[in-house]
Amino acid sequence: MKKAVLLLLFFGIVACTSESLSVKQATALINDHTEKYPYFEKATLQLGEQKFRVKKDSVELSVLKNLASQGFITFNTLNARKKLLSKDSVQVVTIALTANASKYVVNQKKNKAEIKTFLFTIQENSDVQLELNNKTKATATAKLIKQPTPFAGLVKDKNANSEFITQKFVLKYKKETGWYVQK
């Protein structure tokens, strides 16, 4: 009886550490990878004193005012004046980030900040397509769902006709660590 239990345990350990890769394992690896290293699109937001034309930049002004009402930025109008012999007026404003926007900021400098506009997460219950190249390398293709952030209105959507993207992940195998997603 002890031999049977030990034999079963031995085969279980060998099966878990084998070099074969299943779709379920690949999905779990990709989930872990996307949680650790999130996929996103980004845009640059100019900070500080900015000049806007009221009619020409009305869409951008409305997005910025909406962000200010949600508490992600501060938007203060310094002055508004009409240009000489022009139908459009100029509005000078100051833009600054608040603490609420910190989870969307990728990189910040003195006069500009890189902001996440769309986040991508792996689709629940999606079929990951797995292609084994050789014993130690595989390519997995997964669907990532696009989720807009509050700053999504600042840029034109690159994939406006689709709510998801397909992303390829390269999976490699090492004897010491097992399967992992290559960056």
N, CA, C and O atoms as a DFTB+ gen file, in Angstrom:
732 C
 N C O
     1  1       0.821      -1.190       0.000
     2  2       0.000       0.000       0.000
     3  2       0.867       1.257       0.000
     4  3       0.593       2.212      -0.726
     5  1       1.939       1.244       0.841
     6  2       2.830       2.400       0.894
     7  2       3.515       2.614      -0.445
     8  3       3.704       3.748      -0.884
     9  1       3.886       1.511      -1.089
    10  2       4.558       1.624      -2.387
    11  2       3.626       2.252      -3.420
    12  3       4.061       3.050      -4.249
    13  1       2.354       1.892      -3.368
    14  2       1.392       2.438      -4.325
    15  2       1.213       3.939      -4.115
    16  3       1.146       4.697      -5.082
    17  1       1.134       4.374      -2.851
    18  2       0.982       5.796      -2.549
    19  2       2.229       6.566      -2.971
    20  3       2.130       7.643      -3.560
    21  1       3.408       6.012      -2.668
    22  2       4.656       6.663      -3.065
    23  2       4.794       6.726      -4.582
    24  3       5.251       7.728      -5.132
    25  1       4.396       5.649      -5.252
    26  2       4.465       5.618      -6.711
    27  2       3.520       6.669      -7.313
    28  3       3.879       7.369      -8.259
    29  1       2.316       6.766      -6.751
    30  2       1.353       7.759      -7.217
    31  2       1.874       9.178      -6.975
    32  3       1.735      10.046      -7.837
    33  1       2.462       9.410      -5.821
    34  2       3.046      10.707      -5.498
    35  2       4.191      11.043      -6.452
    36  3       4.307      12.182      -6.905
    37  1       5.028      10.065      -6.753
    38  2       6.153      10.263      -7.664
    39  2       5.660      10.665      -9.053
    40  3       6.178      11.610      -9.648
    41  1       4.652       9.944      -9.573
    42  2       4.126      10.271     -10.898
    43  2       3.435      11.640     -10.903
    44  3       3.476      12.353     -11.906
    45  1       2.807      12.004      -9.794
    46  2       2.190      13.329      -9.683
    47  2       3.220      14.435      -9.753
    48  3       3.005      15.443     -10.426
    49  1       4.346      14.259      -9.059
    50  2       5.416      15.263      -9.077
    51  2       6.038      15.354     -10.460
    52  3       6.305      16.451     -10.950
    53  1       6.269      14.222     -11.089
    54  2       6.857      14.210     -12.433
    55  2       5.909      14.879     -13.422
    56  3       6.357      15.620     -14.297
    57  1       4.615      14.631     -13.298
    58  2       3.647      15.227     -14.225
    59  2       3.573      16.741     -14.043
    60  3       3.422      17.469     -15.024
    61  1       3.675      17.224     -12.807
    62  2       3.591      18.667     -12.549
    63  2       4.829      19.412     -13.016
    64  3       4.740      20.584     -13.381
    65  1       5.964      18.765     -13.013
    66  2       7.195      19.439     -13.407
    67  2       7.610      19.095     -14.830
    68  3       8.742      19.375     -15.226
    69  1       6.728      18.503     -15.594
    70  2       7.109      18.130     -16.952
    71  2       7.191      19.375     -17.822
    72  3       6.712      20.450     -17.458
    73  1       7.805      19.200     -18.966
    74  2       8.002      20.319     -19.870
    75  2       6.772      20.604     -20.723
    76  3       6.761      21.588     -21.463
    77  1       5.743      19.776     -20.641
    78  2       4.548      20.006     -21.451
    79  2       3.774      21.203     -20.898
    80  3       3.788      21.468     -19.696
    81  1       3.112      21.906     -21.783
    82  2       2.375      23.113     -21.421
    83  2       0.942      22.968     -21.906
    84  3       0.707      22.648     -23.071
    85  1      -0.011      23.200     -21.021
    86  2      -1.418      23.126     -21.402
    87  2      -1.971      24.539     -21.595
    88  3      -1.345      25.526     -21.211
    89  1      -3.144      24.609     -22.191
    90  2      -3.798      25.899     -22.408
    91  2      -4.153      26.534     -21.069
    92  3      -4.051      27.751     -20.910
    93  1      -4.566      25.720     -20.113
    94  2      -4.921      26.224     -18.786
    95  2      -3.703      26.837     -18.094
    96  3      -3.811      27.892     -17.469
    97  1      -2.543      26.179     -18.204
    98  2      -1.308      26.721     -17.627
    99  2      -0.932      28.029     -18.312
   100  3      -0.547      28.993     -17.651
   101  1      -1.044      28.061     -19.636
   102  2      -0.696      29.270     -20.388
   103  2      -1.606      30.430     -19.999
   104  3      -1.141      31.561     -19.858
   105  1      -2.902      30.160     -19.823
   106  2      -3.840      31.203     -19.407
   107  2      -3.477      31.745     -18.034
   108  3      -3.506      32.956     -17.815
   109  1      -3.136      30.860     -17.113
   110  2      -2.750      31.293     -15.763
   111  2      -1.467      32.119     -15.799
   112  3      -1.356      33.120     -15.092
   113  1      -0.496      31.708     -16.618
   114  2       0.753      32.462     -16.746
   115  2       0.503      33.855     -17.318
   116  3       1.081      34.837     -16.853
   117  1      -0.358      33.935     -18.325
   118  2      -0.655      35.226     -18.951
   119  2      -1.421      36.120     -17.977
   120  3      -1.168      37.323     -17.917
   121  1      -2.354      35.546     -17.215
   122  2      -3.073      36.326     -16.189
   123  2      -2.105      36.925     -15.186
   124  3      -2.188      38.111     -14.868
   125  1      -1.194      36.112     -14.689
   126  2      -0.207      36.600     -13.724
   127  2       0.668      37.688     -14.328
   128  3       0.975      38.688     -13.678
   129  1       1.067      37.481     -15.586
   130  2       1.938      38.446     -16.258
   131  2       1.228      39.789     -16.461
   132  3       1.825      40.840     -16.233
   133  1      -0.044      39.763     -16.889
   134  2      -0.761      41.021     -17.129
   135  2      -1.110      41.739     -15.825
   136  3      -1.277      42.959     -15.823
   137  1      -1.223      41.004     -14.719
   138  2      -1.430      41.668     -13.430
   139  2      -0.142      42.329     -12.948
   140  3      -0.164      43.419     -12.375
   141  1       0.977      41.656     -13.188
   142  2       2.268      42.187     -12.741
   143  2       2.738      43.332     -13.644
   144  3       3.243      44.343     -13.156
   145  1       2.573      43.173     -14.944
   146  2       2.980      44.182     -15.932
   147  2       1.748      44.552     -16.767
   148  3       1.523      43.954     -17.820
   149  1       0.949      45.525     -16.318
   150  2      -0.291      45.852     -17.037
   151  2      -0.026      46.420     -18.431
   152  3       0.969      47.106     -18.666
   153  1      -0.941      46.116     -19.343
   154  2      -0.886      46.637     -20.703
   155  2      -1.807      47.848     -20.774
   156  3      -2.928      47.812     -20.267
   157  1      -1.330      48.928     -21.409
   158  2      -2.130      50.146     -21.498
   159  2      -1.653      50.993     -22.660
   160  3      -0.539      50.835     -23.160
   161  1      -2.542      51.909     -23.082
   162  2      -2.179      52.960     -24.031
   163  2      -2.018      54.235     -23.225
   164  3      -2.654      54.409     -22.185
   165  1      -1.163      55.127     -23.710
   166  2      -0.915      56.347     -22.951
   167  2      -0.956      57.569     -23.857
   168  3      -0.830      57.473     -25.077
   169  1      -1.137      58.717     -23.221
   170  2      -1.154      60.001     -23.918
   171  2      -0.410      61.012     -23.064
   172  3      -0.227      60.811     -21.864
   173  1       0.016      62.099     -23.691
   174  2       0.723      63.153     -22.973
   175  2      -0.248      64.283     -22.656
   176  3      -0.953      64.780     -23.534
   177  1      -0.273      64.677     -21.394
   178  2      -1.094      65.789     -20.930
   179  2      -0.163      66.933     -20.560
   180  3       0.709      66.780     -19.704
   181  1      -0.350      68.088     -21.211
   182  2       0.463      69.264     -20.917
   183  2      -0.040      69.898     -19.624
   184  3      -1.242      70.106     -19.455
   185  1       0.874      70.200     -18.719
   186  2       0.530      70.785     -17.427
   187  2       0.975      72.241     -17.378
   188  3       1.762      72.686     -18.214
   189  1       0.472      72.974     -16.404
   190  2       0.855      74.372     -16.239
   191  2      -0.048      75.280     -17.045
   192  3      -1.207      74.958     -17.306
   193  1       0.498      76.421     -17.438
   194  2      -0.274      77.428     -18.160
   195  2      -0.406      77.032     -19.628
   196  3       0.591      76.771     -20.302
   197  1      -1.642      76.989     -20.114
   198  2      -1.933      76.601     -21.493
   199  2      -2.902      77.600     -22.114
   200  3      -3.733      78.187     -21.422
   201  1      -2.786      77.785     -23.433
   202  2      -3.709      78.654     -24.160
   203  2      -4.607      77.780     -25.028
   204  3      -4.133      76.879     -25.720
   205  1      -5.900      78.055     -24.984
   206  2      -6.871      77.334     -25.799
   207  2      -7.743      78.329     -26.535
   208  3      -8.081      79.385     -25.999
   209  1      -8.108      77.995     -27.762
   210  2      -9.099      78.764     -28.506
   211  2     -10.455      78.172     -28.155
   212  3     -10.641      76.957     -28.230
   213  1     -11.382      79.001     -27.782
   214  2     -12.654      78.537     -27.234
   215  2     -13.439      77.698     -28.245
   216  3     -13.951      76.638     -27.885
   217  1     -13.545      78.142     -29.490
   218  2     -14.318      77.391     -30.486
   219  2     -13.520      76.219     -31.054
   220  3     -14.034      75.105     -31.156
   221  1     -12.279      76.468     -31.419
   222  2     -11.471      75.432     -32.062
   223  2     -11.153      74.279     -31.106
   224  3     -11.194      73.119     -31.515
   225  1     -10.845      74.569     -29.867
   226  2     -10.464      73.554     -28.885
   227  2     -11.602      73.232     -27.921
   228  3     -11.351      72.850     -26.778
   229  1     -12.842      73.380     -28.365
   230  2     -13.983      73.194     -27.463
   231  2     -14.092      71.762     -26.949
   232  3     -14.484      71.551     -25.801
   233  1     -13.755      70.777     -27.773
   234  2     -13.840      69.374     -27.343
   235  2     -12.823      69.101     -26.243
   236  3     -13.154      68.499     -25.222
   237  1     -11.590      69.542     -26.449
   238  2     -10.551      69.329     -25.438
   239  2     -10.866      70.090     -24.146
   240  3     -10.627      69.579     -23.052
   241  1     -11.395      71.293     -24.269
   242  2     -11.779      72.062     -23.082
   243  2     -12.884      71.362     -22.294
   244  3     -12.854      71.340     -21.063
   245  1     -13.857      70.791     -23.001
   246  2     -14.944      70.099     -22.296
   247  2     -14.436      68.842     -21.593
   248  3     -14.899      68.522     -20.499
   249  1     -13.488      68.123     -22.207
   250  2     -12.896      66.944     -21.559
   251  2     -12.127      67.359     -20.313
   252  3     -12.231      66.708     -19.273
   253  1     -11.358      68.438     -20.410
   254  2     -10.592      68.910     -19.255
   255  2     -11.509      69.395     -18.132
   256  3     -11.229      69.153     -16.958
   257  1     -12.600      70.077     -18.484
   258  2     -13.549      70.522     -17.457
   259  2     -14.231      69.324     -16.790
   260  3     -14.494      69.347     -15.588
   261  1     -14.513      68.288     -17.568
   262  2     -15.102      67.068     -17.015
   263  2     -14.130      66.389     -16.048
   264  3     -14.536      65.928     -14.981
   265  1     -12.849      66.327     -16.418
   266  2     -11.829      65.749     -15.530
   267  2     -11.706      66.565     -14.247
   268  3     -11.501      66.007     -13.170
   269  1     -11.829      67.876     -14.362
   270  2     -11.765      68.734     -13.176
   271  2     -12.971      68.504     -12.269
   272  3     -12.839      68.518     -11.045
   273  1     -14.140      68.292     -12.862
   274  2     -15.335      68.041     -12.042
   275  2     -15.265      66.681     -11.349
   276  3     -15.853      66.500     -10.283
   277  1     -14.545      65.718     -11.949
   278  2     -14.365      64.402     -11.329
   279  2     -13.245      64.408     -10.298
   280  3     -13.101      63.449      -9.541
   281  1     -12.451      65.475     -10.258
   282  2     -11.403      65.605      -9.256
   283  2     -10.057      65.037      -9.654
   284  3      -9.219      64.800      -8.784
   285  1      -9.817      64.808     -10.945
   286  2      -8.533      64.276     -11.393
   287  2      -7.513      65.372     -11.694
   288  3      -6.309      65.156     -11.563
   289  1      -7.996      66.545     -12.097
   290  2      -7.107      67.680     -12.364
   291  2      -7.715      68.933     -11.752
   292  3      -8.903      68.975     -11.430
   293  1      -6.876      69.952     -11.598
   294  2      -7.394      71.279     -11.267
   295  2      -7.317      72.106     -12.543
   296  3      -6.322      72.063     -13.266
   297  1      -8.367      72.851     -12.805
   298  2      -8.510      73.608     -14.046
   299  2      -8.936      75.017     -13.669
   300  3     -10.101      75.254     -13.348
   301  1      -7.993      75.952     -13.706
   302  2      -8.268      77.340     -13.324
   303  2      -8.096      78.251     -14.532
   304  3      -7.075      78.199     -15.218
   305  1      -9.094      79.080     -14.784
   306  2      -9.029      80.039     -15.883
   307  2      -8.333      81.301     -15.393
   308  3      -8.775      81.932     -14.433
   309  1      -7.237      81.666     -16.063
   310  2      -6.520      82.888     -15.699
   311  2      -7.164      84.102     -16.345
   312  3      -7.479      85.082     -15.670
   313  1      -7.359      84.031     -17.659
   314  2      -8.079      85.111     -18.334
   315  2      -8.620      84.594     -19.658
   316  3      -8.127      83.613     -20.214
   317  1      -9.633      85.269     -20.139
   318  2     -10.235      84.963     -21.431
   319  2     -10.367      86.276     -22.177
   320  3     -10.900      87.251     -21.647
   321  1      -9.883      86.299     -23.406
   322  2      -9.959      87.531     -24.182
   323  2     -10.175      87.188     -25.645
   324  3      -9.839      86.099     -26.109
   325  1     -10.742      88.141     -26.348
   326  2     -10.979      87.960     -27.769
   327  2      -9.805      88.550     -28.534
   328  3      -9.347      89.657     -28.249
   329  1      -9.326      87.784     -29.516
   330  2      -8.233      88.275     -30.348
   331  2      -8.753      89.352     -31.300
   332  3      -9.910      89.328     -31.720
   333  1      -7.888      90.276     -31.622
   334  2      -8.230      91.359     -32.527
   335  2      -8.521      90.794     -33.919
   336  3      -7.732      90.012     -34.449
   337  1      -9.627      91.181     -34.499
   338  2     -10.061      90.778     -35.836
   339  2     -10.210      89.258     -35.976
   340  3      -9.970      88.706     -37.050
   341  1     -10.597      88.598     -34.914
   342  2     -10.778      87.147     -34.942
   343  2     -12.163      86.800     -34.417
   344  3     -12.700      87.490     -33.550
   345  1     -12.734      85.732     -34.947
   346  2     -14.039      85.277     -34.476
   347  2     -13.909      84.419     -33.221
   348  3     -14.885      84.225     -32.496
   349  1     -12.724      83.913     -32.969
   350  2     -12.494      83.011     -31.840
   351  2     -11.801      83.759     -30.707
   352  3     -11.000      84.661     -30.952
   353  1     -12.108      83.388     -29.475
   354  2     -11.448      84.013     -28.332
   355  2     -10.449      83.037     -27.715
   356  3     -10.543      81.826     -27.915
   357  1      -9.496      83.580     -26.965
   358  2      -8.430      82.788     -26.353
   359  2      -8.673      82.720     -24.853
   360  3      -8.998      83.715     -24.207
   361  1      -8.506      81.524     -24.326
   362  2      -8.666      81.310     -22.891
   363  2      -7.345      80.765     -22.352
   364  3      -6.843      79.757     -22.848
   365  1      -6.784      81.423     -21.344
   366  2      -5.539      80.982     -20.717
   367  2      -5.911      80.293     -19.407
   368  3      -6.574      80.876     -18.549
   369  1      -5.470      79.039     -19.269
   370  2      -5.824      78.240     -18.088
   371  2      -4.567      77.607     -17.498
   372  3      -3.541      77.495     -18.169
   373  1      -4.660      77.200     -16.247
   374  2      -3.602      76.396     -15.631
   375  2      -4.183      75.021     -15.327
   376  3      -5.300      74.891     -14.826
   377  1      -3.391      73.999     -15.644
   378  2      -3.802      72.612     -15.441
   379  2      -2.794      71.959     -14.509
   380  3      -1.585      72.074     -14.711
   381  1      -3.295      71.275     -13.488
   382  2      -2.433      70.546     -12.556
   383  2      -3.121      69.239     -12.180
   384  3      -4.349      69.165     -12.139
   385  1      -2.325      68.214     -11.906
   386  2      -2.857      66.914     -11.503
   387  2      -3.165      66.906     -10.009
   388  3      -2.507      67.592      -9.226
   389  1      -4.169      66.129      -9.622
   390  2      -4.493      65.948      -8.209
   391  2      -4.055      64.550      -7.773
   392  3      -3.591      63.756      -8.591
   393  1      -4.200      64.259      -6.503
   394  2      -3.807      62.949      -5.968
   395  2      -4.675      61.825      -6.530
   396  3      -4.223      60.683      -6.601
   397  1      -5.905      62.123      -6.927
   398  2      -6.787      61.097      -7.504
   399  2      -6.256      60.563      -8.827
   400  3      -6.558      59.426      -9.191
   401  1      -5.478      61.347      -9.549
   402  2      -4.962      60.946     -10.854
   403  2      -3.692      60.115     -10.756
   404  3      -3.184      59.656     -11.780
   405  1      -3.170      59.909      -9.567
   406  2      -1.863      59.254      -9.424
   407  2      -1.843      57.828      -9.949
   408  3      -0.807      57.376     -10.435
   409  1      -2.961      57.102      -9.867
   410  2      -2.948      55.718     -10.351
   411  2      -2.959      55.634     -11.878
   412  3      -2.735      54.558     -12.431
   413  1      -3.214      56.739     -12.564
   414  2      -3.210      56.767     -14.022
   415  2      -1.950      57.406     -14.603
   416  3      -1.781      57.419     -15.822
   417  1      -1.069      57.933     -13.766
   418  2       0.140      58.611     -14.236
   419  2       1.249      57.584     -14.431
   420  3       1.571      56.823     -13.519
   421  1       1.833      57.569     -15.632
   422  2       2.943      56.678     -15.942
   423  2       4.261      57.373     -15.649
   424  3       5.139      56.812     -14.993
   425  1       4.392      58.603     -16.142
   426  2       5.625      59.367     -15.999
   427  2       5.243      60.841     -15.906
   428  3       4.376      61.314     -16.641
   429  1       5.893      61.558     -15.004
   430  2       5.562      62.973     -14.841
   431  2       6.827      63.808     -14.849
   432  3       7.816      63.478     -14.195
   433  1       6.775      64.895     -15.602
   434  2       7.856      65.871     -15.630
   435  2       7.264      67.214     -15.237
   436  3       6.098      67.301     -14.853
   437  1       8.074      68.257     -15.335
   438  2       7.639      69.574     -14.862
   439  2       6.392      70.076     -15.592
   440  3       5.433      70.509     -14.953
   441  1       6.402      70.021     -16.916
   442  2       5.314      70.609     -17.694
   443  2       4.457      69.600     -18.438
   444  3       3.588      69.992     -19.217
   445  1       4.679      68.306     -18.216
   446  2       3.848      67.314     -18.896
   447  2       3.830      66.017     -18.096
   448  3       4.706      65.750     -17.273
   449  1       2.809      65.230     -18.369
   450  2       2.666      63.935     -17.711
   451  2       2.143      62.934     -18.730
   452  3       1.295      63.264     -19.559
   453  1       2.657      61.707     -18.663
   454  2       2.137      60.629     -19.494
   455  2       1.036      59.939     -18.695
   456  3       1.256      59.490     -17.571
   457  1      -0.142      59.865     -19.289
   458  2      -1.342      59.387     -18.614
   459  2      -1.855      58.137     -19.321
   460  3      -1.839      58.066     -20.550
   461  1      -2.310      57.148     -18.549
   462  2      -2.938      55.949     -19.117
   463  2      -4.321      56.324     -19.637
   464  3      -5.131      56.907     -18.916
   465  1      -4.582      55.979     -20.904
   466  2      -5.888      56.280     -21.486
   467  2      -6.766      55.036     -21.603
   468  3      -7.979      55.113     -21.408
   469  1      -6.164      53.898     -21.919
   470  2      -6.901      52.640     -22.008
   471  2      -6.099      51.557     -21.307
   472  3      -4.888      51.450     -21.501
   473  1      -6.776      50.751     -20.490
   474  2      -6.160      49.607     -19.826
   475  2      -6.634      48.343     -20.526
   476  3      -7.773      48.280     -20.987
   477  1      -5.771      47.336     -20.611
   478  2      -6.120      46.077     -21.248
   479  2      -5.995      44.945     -20.241
   480  3      -4.953      44.779     -19.607
   481  1      -7.072      44.163     -20.097
   482  2      -7.069      42.999     -19.210
   483  2      -7.481      41.781     -20.013
   484  3      -8.211      41.892     -20.998
   485  1      -7.010      40.619     -19.589
   486  2      -7.326      39.396     -20.315
   487  2      -8.815      39.085     -20.160
   488  3      -9.392      39.269     -19.088
   489  1      -9.418      38.615     -21.240
   490  2     -10.842      38.323     -21.251
   491  2     -11.130      37.099     -20.388
   492  3     -10.431      36.089     -20.475
   493  1     -12.168      37.198     -19.551
   494  2     -12.583      36.074     -18.713
   495  2     -13.040      34.921     -19.608
   496  3     -13.720      35.140     -20.611
   497  1     -12.673      33.718     -19.250
   498  2     -13.075      32.491     -19.955
   499  2     -12.756      32.544     -21.447
   500  3     -13.502      31.999     -22.260
   501  1     -11.666      33.188     -21.805
   502  2     -11.307      33.253     -23.219
   503  2     -10.428      32.063     -23.573
   504  3      -9.719      31.514     -22.731
   505  1     -10.494      31.692     -24.811
   506  2      -9.656      30.604     -25.294
   507  2      -8.313      31.174     -25.708
   508  3      -8.226      31.996     -26.621
   509  1      -7.281      30.733     -25.036
   510  2      -5.927      31.126     -25.405
   511  2      -5.451      30.132     -26.448
   512  3      -5.496      28.921     -26.232
   513  1      -4.995      30.648     -27.576
   514  2      -4.488      29.772     -28.625
   515  2      -3.009      29.557     -28.383
   516  3      -2.234      30.508     -28.290
   517  1      -2.632      28.300     -28.283
   518  2      -1.277      27.938     -27.909
   519  2      -0.590      27.244     -29.067
   520  3      -1.145      26.330     -29.677
   521  1       0.624      27.687     -29.366
   522  2       1.425      27.083     -30.430
   523  2       2.791      26.752     -29.844
   524  3       3.553      27.646     -29.477
   525  1       3.089      25.468     -29.761
   526  2       4.383      25.040     -29.230
   527  2       5.414      25.090     -30.348
   528  3       5.295      24.366     -31.336
   529  1       6.412      25.928     -30.199
   530  2       7.457      26.054     -31.213
   531  2       8.466      24.917     -31.081
   532  3       8.867      24.312     -32.075
   533  1       8.868      24.637     -29.856
   534  2       9.722      23.494     -29.550
   535  2       9.497      23.138     -28.087
   536  3       8.523      23.598     -27.492
   537  1      10.365      22.339     -27.498
   538  2      10.137      21.878     -26.126
   539  2      10.242      22.994     -25.098
   540  3       9.643      22.902     -24.026
   541  1      10.989      24.039     -25.402
   542  2      11.214      25.087     -24.405
   543  2      10.653      26.448     -24.801
   544  3      10.896      27.438     -24.110
   545  1       9.912      26.512     -25.893
   546  2       9.371      27.794     -26.330
   547  2       7.982      27.590     -26.916
   548  3       7.738      26.647     -27.669
   549  1       7.068      28.502     -26.552
   550  2       5.706      28.454     -27.071
   551  2       5.214      29.883     -27.295
   552  3       5.697      30.829     -26.672
   553  1       4.252      30.014     -28.189
   554  2       3.624      31.300     -28.449
   555  2       2.138      31.168     -28.138
   556  3       1.463      30.279     -28.657
   557  1       1.637      32.053     -27.290
   558  2       0.222      32.043     -26.920
   559  2      -0.412      33.351     -27.381
   560  3       0.167      34.426     -27.222
   561  1      -1.601      33.246     -27.952
   562  2      -2.346      34.416     -28.395
   563  2      -3.593      34.539     -27.533
   564  3      -4.375      33.595     -27.425
   565  1      -3.779      35.710     -26.916
   566  2      -4.915      35.928     -26.019
   567  2      -5.645      37.207     -26.409
   568  3      -5.066      38.107     -27.018
   569  1      -6.921      37.273     -26.050
   570  2      -7.719      38.477     -26.275
   571  2      -7.659      39.333     -25.024
   572  3      -7.910      38.858     -23.916
   573  1      -7.323      40.606     -25.213
   574  2      -7.290      41.567     -24.114
   575  2      -8.418      42.575     -24.317
   576  3      -8.537      43.186     -25.379
   577  1      -9.241      42.740     -23.285
   578  2     -10.387      43.647     -23.339
   579  2      -9.924      45.072     -23.028
   580  3      -9.159      45.299     -22.090
   581  1     -10.397      46.020     -23.827
   582  2     -10.030      47.427     -23.664
   583  2     -10.987      48.091     -22.679
   584  3     -12.205      48.027     -22.844
   585  1     -10.420      48.731     -21.649
   586  2     -11.222      49.450     -20.663
   587  2     -10.745      50.901     -20.622
   588  3      -9.583      51.155     -20.307
   589  1     -11.625      51.856     -20.936
   590  2     -11.195      53.262     -20.926
   591  2     -11.012      53.785     -19.506
   592  3     -11.739      53.400     -18.590
   593  1     -10.039      54.662     -19.340
   594  2      -9.832      55.359     -18.074
   595  2     -10.544      56.714     -18.175
   596  3     -11.030      57.058     -19.252
   597  1     -10.620      57.478     -17.108
   598  2     -11.233      58.810     -17.209
   599  2     -10.513      59.730     -18.196
   600  3     -11.111      60.684     -18.693
   601  1      -9.242      59.458     -18.486
   602  2      -8.457      60.297     -19.392
   603  2      -8.577      59.859     -20.853
   604  3      -7.866      60.395     -21.703
   605  1      -9.442      58.916     -21.166
   606  2      -9.562      58.391     -22.527
   607  2     -10.038      59.442     -23.522
   608  3      -9.741      59.332     -24.711
   609  1     -10.758      60.445     -23.074
   610  2     -11.253      61.480     -23.975
   611  2     -10.178      62.408     -24.505
   612  3     -10.429      63.182     -25.428
   613  1      -8.977      62.342     -23.932
   614  2      -7.898      63.229     -24.377
   615  2      -7.310      62.830     -25.724
   616  3      -6.704      63.660     -26.402
   617  1      -7.480      61.566     -26.121
   618  2      -6.888      61.087     -27.368
   619  2      -7.951      60.423     -28.231
   620  3      -9.014      60.024     -27.755
   621  1      -7.630      60.318     -29.505
   622  2      -8.483      59.581     -30.416
   623  2      -8.170      58.096     -30.237
   624  3      -7.003      57.710     -30.168
   625  1      -9.199      57.274     -30.162
   626  2      -9.030      55.836     -29.960
   627  2      -8.379      55.215     -31.195
   628  3      -8.868      55.379     -32.313
   629  1      -7.269      54.499     -30.982
   630  2      -6.548      53.879     -32.097
   631  2      -7.335      52.718     -32.699
   632  3      -7.275      52.487     -33.906
   633  1      -8.069      51.991     -31.866
   634  2      -8.883      50.862     -32.317
   635  2     -10.346      51.151     -32.003
   636  3     -10.944      50.479     -31.164
   637  1     -10.915      52.131     -32.661
   638  2     -12.283      52.551     -32.353
   639  2     -13.314      51.500     -32.750
   640  3     -14.408      51.474     -32.185
   641  1     -12.997      50.646     -33.695
   642  2     -13.956      49.668     -34.187
   643  2     -13.938      48.359     -33.412
   644  3     -14.682      47.438     -33.749
   645  1     -13.114      48.256     -32.391
   646  2     -12.993      47.005     -31.649
   647  2     -12.865      47.295     -30.157
   648  3     -12.240      48.275     -29.752
   649  1     -13.465      46.429     -29.351
   650  2     -13.374      46.584     -27.905
   651  2     -12.334      45.651     -27.306
   652  3     -12.246      45.520     -26.085
   653  1     -11.551      45.005     -28.150
   654  2     -10.494      44.128     -27.661
   655  2      -9.334      44.152     -28.643
   656  3      -9.471      44.600     -29.781
   657  1      -8.193      43.664     -28.184
   658  2      -7.043      43.465     -29.055
   659  2      -6.554      42.039     -28.853
   660  3      -6.825      41.424     -27.822
   661  1      -5.839      41.520     -29.830
   662  2      -5.199      40.222     -29.660
   663  2      -3.719      40.472     -29.442
   664  3      -3.092      41.252     -30.159
   665  1      -3.181      39.812     -28.458
   666  2      -1.782      40.010     -28.076
   667  2      -1.083      38.661     -28.055
   668  3      -1.621      37.679     -27.543
   669  1       0.118      38.622     -28.614
   670  2       0.922      37.398     -28.576
   671  2       1.887      37.471     -27.405
   672  3       2.502      38.507     -27.151
   673  1       2.009      36.359     -26.700
   674  2       2.921      36.228     -25.575
   675  2       3.874      35.082     -25.870
   676  3       3.450      34.012     -26.306
   677  1       5.158      35.304     -25.634
   678  2       6.168      34.265     -25.816
   679  2       6.408      33.611     -24.458
   680  3       6.770      34.275     -23.487
   681  1       6.199      32.303     -24.411
   682  2       6.399      31.537     -23.185
   683  2       7.665      30.711     -23.338
   684  3       7.881      30.079     -24.372
   685  1       8.498      30.716     -22.311
   686  2       9.741      29.943     -22.334
   687  2       9.786      29.022     -21.129
   688  3       9.118      29.255     -20.122
   689  1      10.589      27.970     -21.251
   690  2      10.718      26.983     -20.188
   691  2      12.167      26.906     -19.734
   692  3      13.086      26.811     -20.547
   693  1      12.354      26.950     -18.414
   694  2      13.659      26.697     -17.802
   695  2      13.466      25.589     -16.782
   696  3      12.438      25.529     -16.107
   697  1      14.444      24.721     -16.673
   698  2      14.323      23.603     -15.739
   699  2      14.215      24.093     -14.301
   700  3      13.520      23.475     -13.494
   701  1      14.883      25.182     -13.967
   702  2      14.879      25.678     -12.591
   703  2      13.540      26.313     -12.211
   704  3      13.057      26.111     -11.096
   705  1      12.939      27.075     -13.121
   706  2      11.740      27.842     -12.782
   707  2      10.472      27.330     -13.443
   708  3       9.380      27.668     -12.987
   709  1      10.567      26.545     -14.474
   710  2       9.390      26.089     -15.211
   711  2       9.029      27.086     -16.303
   712  3       9.883      27.833     -16.779
   713  1       7.761      27.094     -16.695
   714  2       7.295      27.982     -17.752
   715  2       7.113      29.402     -17.219
   716  3       6.678      29.595     -16.083
   717  1       7.449      30.393     -18.044
   718  2       7.267      31.801     -17.691
   719  2       7.035      32.601     -18.962
   720  3       7.369      32.156     -20.060
   721  1       6.459      33.784     -18.801
   722  2       6.200      34.678     -19.930
   723  2       7.413      35.569     -20.110
   724  3       7.849      36.248     -19.181
   725  1       7.954      35.557     -21.328
   726  2       9.103      36.415     -21.632
   727  2       8.600      37.835     -21.840
   728  3       7.593      38.044     -22.516
   729  1       9.294      38.813     -21.265
   730  2       8.879      40.222     -21.384
   731  2       9.045      40.725     -22.784
   732  3       8.745      41.886     -23.063
